[in-house]
Amino acid sequence: MKALVTGSTGFIGSHLVEALIHRGYEVRCLVRNTSDKKWIESLSVETFTGDCLDPDSLENAVEGCEYIFHLAGITKACREDDFYCVNVKGTENILRAILNRNRSIKRFLFLSSQAAAGPSLNGRAVDETIEPRPVSVYGKSKLQAEALVNEARDKIPVTIIRPPAVYGPRDRDFYFFFKLIKRGIFPYWGMSRYSLVYIDDLVNGIILSVESDAAAGKTYFITDMQEHTNIEIALEIARILDRPVRRVRIPKAIMPFLASIGERLSRGRSILNRDKVREIRYNNWLCSSALAEKEIGYRPKVNIKEGLKWTADWYRINRWL
């Protein structure tokens, strides 16, 4: 079984590559010249230099691969056009390369996001039947990319995965929150409810979906099947780090201003950005993975207490905390 993984050097991608190798896949990693390969350089993989924004670099990359996992994309950007350029155009390019050079592919997996569906507006977990209502530019770009994938499903077998917030070793977004809690700060803008998924469970759900005939042409949410509040998450991290924590109330009205400062200081790499504020305005980000449980046998194995502890342990061992 030969698989191509785009976004293989990132948080989710590097974990997926490890899991595929463990399951006996022969893995090809599409990497850019500027990519940091530290998470995959010791693994037995074929590295293929290319970029989803360079169509000419993709046709040889996709050739001969039975499974293609398209994870490459951006979640943060200073310019709105960048979301569409990378997330939409990049997806269009790799689909075109597959149609040109690999019609015998067994499955194309597109990693989307809960942001493409949008928040829960009635307080109940959203599922695959709801009409998507993304509220961020990132979410809108992912939904547009989903549309391209669905347009191709009559020609190649496709599956779309929409994870909620993902956490675990190597993740930098939750790391930002861990750092604040370690300093005794819990930024609070009101009670919020979230679905989450630990990285190992997400990777397992991804692989289950491409190996299941029932998942062809389908979209699935993959979660830990629990509901979490921001207070619960903060207090659990504080307990793990053995730190007293103080709730610092941040009015939502000033968050765009704070986000603009964060963007300038981080050159668009911070999780605190204006597009993320568009999502923070909504208090319920809940989704259901009941369909994945029913159709592909997905079951989460990691609860939040275990997942946050393992994540904190990794941050400590690698001297991030």
C-alpha positions as CSV (number, residue, x, y, z in Angstrom):
1,M,0.0,0.0,0.0
2,K,1.6,3.2,-1.1
3,A,0.4,6.6,0.3
4,L,1.2,10.2,-0.4
5,V,0.9,12.7,2.5
6,T,0.8,16.4,1.9
7,G,1.4,18.5,5.0
8,S,3.5,15.7,6.3
9,T,5.9,17.9,8.3
10,G,3.2,19.5,10.3
11,F,1.6,18.5,13.6
12,I,-1.2,16.3,12.3
13,G,0.7,15.2,9.2
14,S,3.8,13.9,11.0
15,H,1.6,11.8,13.4
16,L,-0.3,10.4,10.4
17,V,3.0,9.4,8.7
18,E,4.2,7.6,11.8
19,A,0.9,5.7,12.1
20,L,0.8,4.7,8.4
21,I,4.3,3.3,8.6
22,H,3.3,1.4,11.7
23,R,0.4,-0.1,9.7
24,G,2.6,-1.2,6.9
25,Y,2.1,1.6,4.4
26,E,4.9,2.7,2.1
27,V,4.8,6.5,2.6
28,R,5.8,9.3,0.3
29,C,5.9,12.8,1.8
30,L,5.4,15.9,-0.3
31,V,7.7,18.5,1.3
32,R,8.6,22.1,0.3
33,N,12.2,23.2,0.1
34,T,11.5,25.5,3.1
35,S,9.8,22.7,5.2
36,D,11.2,21.8,8.6
37,K,11.5,18.0,8.3
38,K,12.5,17.3,12.0
39,W,9.5,15.2,12.8
40,I,9.9,12.9,9.8
41,E,13.6,12.9,9.0
42,S,14.3,9.8,11.0
43,L,11.4,7.9,9.5
44,S,11.5,5.4,6.7
45,V,9.8,7.6,4.1
46,E,10.3,8.8,0.5
47,T,10.5,12.6,0.4
48,F,9.3,14.2,-2.7
49,T,10.0,17.9,-3.2
50,G,7.0,19.8,-4.3
51,D,4.3,22.4,-3.4
52,C,0.6,22.2,-3.7
53,L,0.7,25.7,-5.2
54,D,3.1,24.4,-8.0
55,P,1.0,22.2,-10.2
56,D,4.0,20.9,-12.2
57,S,5.5,19.5,-9.0
58,L,2.4,17.4,-8.2
59,E,1.8,15.1,-11.1
60,N,4.9,12.9,-10.5
61,A,4.2,13.0,-6.8
62,V,0.7,11.5,-7.0
63,E,1.6,8.9,-9.6
64,G,1.5,5.3,-8.3
65,C,0.0,6.2,-4.9
66,E,-3.1,4.2,-3.9
67,Y,-4.0,6.5,-1.1
68,I,-3.5,10.3,-1.0
69,F,-3.9,12.2,2.3
70,H,-4.2,15.9,1.6
71,L,-3.4,17.7,4.9
72,A,-1.5,20.7,3.6
73,G,-3.1,24.0,4.3
74,I,-2.9,27.0,6.5
75,T,-5.0,27.8,9.6
76,K,-3.5,31.3,10.3
77,A,-2.8,34.2,7.9
78,C,-2.6,38.0,7.9
79,R,-4.2,38.3,4.5
80,E,-7.6,36.8,3.7
81,D,-6.5,35.9,0.2
82,D,-3.8,33.6,1.6
83,F,-6.5,31.2,3.0
84,Y,-8.1,30.8,-0.4
85,C,-4.8,30.6,-2.3
86,V,-3.4,27.8,-0.1
87,N,-6.5,25.9,1.1
88,V,-8.6,26.2,-2.1
89,K,-6.1,26.5,-5.0
90,G,-3.8,24.0,-3.4
91,T,-6.6,21.5,-3.2
92,E,-7.7,22.2,-6.8
93,N,-4.1,21.6,-8.0
94,I,-3.7,18.2,-6.3
95,L,-7.1,17.0,-7.5
96,R,-6.2,18.0,-11.1
97,A,-2.9,16.2,-10.8
98,I,-4.7,13.0,-9.6
99,L,-7.3,13.3,-12.5
100,N,-4.4,13.6,-14.9
101,R,-2.0,11.0,-13.6
102,N,-3.7,8.6,-11.1
103,R,-7.3,7.7,-11.9
104,S,-6.7,4.3,-10.2
105,I,-6.4,5.8,-6.8
106,K,-8.2,3.9,-4.0
107,R,-9.0,6.9,-1.9
108,F,-8.4,10.7,-1.6
109,L,-8.7,12.0,1.9
110,F,-9.2,15.7,2.5
111,L,-8.6,17.0,6.0
112,S,-11.1,19.8,6.4
113,S,-12.2,21.4,9.7
114,Q,-15.2,21.9,11.9
115,A,-14.7,25.5,11.0
116,A,-16.1,24.6,7.5
117,A,-19.4,23.7,9.1
118,G,-19.5,26.6,11.6
119,P,-20.5,26.7,15.2
120,S,-23.6,25.2,16.8
121,L,-26.2,27.9,16.7
122,N,-28.9,26.0,18.8
123,G,-26.5,24.6,21.4
124,R,-26.7,21.1,20.1
125,A,-23.7,19.3,18.4
126,V,-23.7,19.8,14.6
127,D,-23.5,16.7,12.4
128,E,-23.0,16.0,8.7
129,T,-26.7,16.8,7.8
130,I,-26.6,20.5,8.8
131,E,-26.1,23.2,6.2
132,P,-22.6,24.6,6.7
133,R,-22.4,28.2,8.0
134,P,-18.7,29.0,8.4
135,V,-18.1,32.3,10.3
136,S,-14.3,32.7,9.7
137,V,-12.4,33.2,6.5
138,Y,-10.5,30.0,7.3
139,G,-13.7,28.1,7.6
140,K,-15.1,29.5,4.3
141,S,-11.9,28.5,2.5
142,K,-12.1,25.0,3.8
143,L,-15.7,24.8,2.7
144,Q,-14.8,25.9,-0.8
145,A,-12.1,23.3,-0.9
146,E,-14.6,20.7,0.3
147,A,-16.8,21.6,-2.7
148,L,-14.0,20.9,-5.1
149,V,-13.4,17.5,-3.5
150,N,-17.1,16.7,-3.7
151,E,-17.2,17.7,-7.4
152,A,-14.5,15.1,-8.1
153,R,-16.1,12.2,-6.3
154,D,-17.8,10.9,-9.4
155,K,-14.3,10.4,-10.9
156,I,-12.2,9.4,-7.9
157,P,-13.2,8.0,-4.5
158,V,-13.0,10.8,-1.8
159,T,-13.5,11.2,1.9
160,I,-13.6,14.4,3.9
161,I,-12.8,14.6,7.6
162,R,-13.8,17.6,9.7
163,P,-12.0,17.5,13.1
164,P,-12.7,20.0,15.9
165,A,-9.8,21.4,17.9
166,V,-7.0,18.9,17.8
167,Y,-4.4,18.6,20.6
168,G,-1.4,16.5,21.5
169,P,2.4,16.4,21.2
170,R,3.9,18.9,18.7
171,D,0.8,21.1,18.6
172,R,1.6,24.8,18.9
173,D,-2.0,26.2,19.3
174,F,-2.8,24.4,22.6
175,Y,0.8,25.1,23.6
176,F,0.0,28.8,23.6
177,F,-2.8,28.1,26.2
178,F,-0.5,25.8,28.2
179,K,2.0,28.7,28.5
180,L,-0.6,31.1,29.7
181,I,-1.8,28.7,32.3
182,K,1.7,28.0,33.5
183,R,2.0,31.8,34.1
184,G,-1.2,31.6,36.1
185,I,-3.4,33.3,33.5
186,F,-6.7,31.9,32.2
187,P,-8.0,34.3,29.5
188,Y,-11.8,34.3,29.9
189,W,-14.4,35.8,27.5
190,G,-17.4,33.9,28.8
191,M,-18.4,30.3,29.1
192,S,-17.7,28.3,25.9
193,R,-18.4,24.7,25.0
194,Y,-16.1,22.7,22.6
195,S,-15.6,19.4,21.0
196,L,-12.0,18.2,21.0
197,V,-10.0,15.3,19.7
198,Y,-6.6,13.9,20.7
199,I,-4.2,13.5,17.9
200,D,-4.0,9.7,18.1
201,D,-7.8,9.4,17.9
202,L,-7.9,11.7,14.9
203,V,-5.2,9.8,13.0
204,N,-7.0,6.5,13.7
205,G,-10.3,8.0,12.4
206,I,-8.5,9.2,9.3
207,I,-7.0,5.8,8.5
208,L,-10.3,4.0,9.3
209,S,-12.1,6.2,6.9
210,V,-9.8,5.5,3.9
211,E,-9.8,1.8,4.6
212,S,-13.6,1.6,4.7
213,D,-15.6,1.2,1.5
214,A,-18.6,2.8,3.4
215,A,-16.7,6.1,3.7
216,A,-16.3,6.7,0.0
217,G,-18.0,10.0,-0.9
218,K,-18.7,10.7,2.7
219,T,-17.9,13.5,5.2
220,Y,-17.3,12.8,8.9
221,F,-16.6,14.6,12.1
222,I,-14.1,12.9,14.3
223,T,-14.2,13.9,18.0
224,D,-13.6,12.4,21.5
225,M,-17.4,12.2,21.8
226,Q,-17.5,14.4,24.8
227,E,-18.4,18.0,25.5
228,H,-15.9,20.3,27.2
229,T,-16.0,23.8,28.6
230,N,-13.2,26.3,28.5
231,I,-13.2,26.4,32.3
232,E,-12.9,22.6,32.5
233,I,-9.9,22.6,30.1
234,A,-8.2,25.5,31.9
235,L,-8.6,24.0,35.3
236,E,-7.4,20.6,34.2
237,I,-4.2,22.1,32.6
238,A,-3.6,24.0,35.8
239,R,-4.0,20.8,37.8
240,I,-1.6,19.0,35.6
241,L,1.0,21.8,35.7
242,D,0.3,22.3,39.5
243,R,-0.2,26.0,39.1
244,P,-2.7,28.3,40.6
245,V,-4.6,30.1,37.9
246,R,-6.4,33.4,37.9
247,R,-9.3,34.1,35.5
248,V,-8.6,37.2,33.5
249,R,-11.8,38.5,31.9
250,I,-11.3,39.8,28.3
251,P,-14.3,41.7,26.8
252,K,-15.0,40.4,23.4
253,A,-15.3,44.0,22.1
254,I,-11.5,44.5,22.6
255,M,-10.4,41.2,21.1
256,P,-10.1,42.4,17.5
257,F,-7.7,45.1,18.7
258,L,-5.6,42.5,20.7
259,A,-5.7,40.2,17.7
260,S,-4.3,42.8,15.4
261,I,-1.4,43.4,17.8
262,G,-0.8,39.6,18.0
263,E,-0.7,39.4,14.2
264,R,1.8,42.2,13.9
265,L,4.1,40.8,16.6
266,S,3.9,37.2,15.3
267,R,3.8,38.0,11.6
268,G,0.5,36.1,11.3
269,R,1.7,32.9,13.1
270,S,-0.1,33.5,16.4
271,I,-3.4,31.7,17.3
272,L,-4.5,35.1,18.5
273,N,-5.6,36.7,15.2
274,R,-8.5,38.6,13.7
275,D,-9.9,35.6,11.9
276,K,-9.8,33.4,15.1
277,V,-11.8,36.2,16.8
278,R,-14.6,35.7,14.3
279,E,-14.9,32.2,15.7
280,I,-14.5,33.2,19.4
281,R,-17.6,35.3,19.1
282,Y,-19.6,32.1,19.2
283,N,-19.8,30.1,22.4
284,N,-20.8,26.6,21.1
285,W,-18.3,24.6,18.9
286,L,-19.8,21.2,19.3
287,C,-19.9,18.4,16.7
288,S,-20.9,14.8,16.7
289,S,-18.9,11.8,15.4
290,A,-21.9,9.5,15.7
291,L,-21.9,8.8,11.9
292,A,-18.2,7.8,11.9
293,E,-19.0,5.5,14.9
294,K,-21.9,3.9,13.0
295,E,-20.4,3.6,9.5
296,I,-16.6,3.1,10.0
297,G,-16.4,1.8,13.5
298,Y,-14.6,4.8,14.9
299,R,-14.2,4.8,18.7
300,P,-12.1,7.4,20.6
301,K,-9.6,5.9,23.1
302,V,-8.2,9.0,24.8
303,N,-10.1,11.1,27.3
304,I,-9.3,14.7,28.0
305,K,-7.5,14.0,31.3
306,E,-5.2,11.5,29.7
307,G,-4.7,13.6,26.5
308,L,-3.8,16.8,28.3
309,K,-1.4,15.0,30.7
310,W,0.4,13.3,27.8
311,T,0.6,16.6,25.9
312,A,2.0,18.4,29.0
313,D,4.5,15.6,29.5
314,W,5.7,15.9,25.9
315,Y,6.0,19.7,26.3
316,R,8.1,19.2,29.4
317,I,10.3,16.5,28.0
318,N,11.0,18.6,24.9
319,R,11.5,21.7,27.1
320,W,8.7,23.7,25.6
321,L,7.4,24.3,29.1
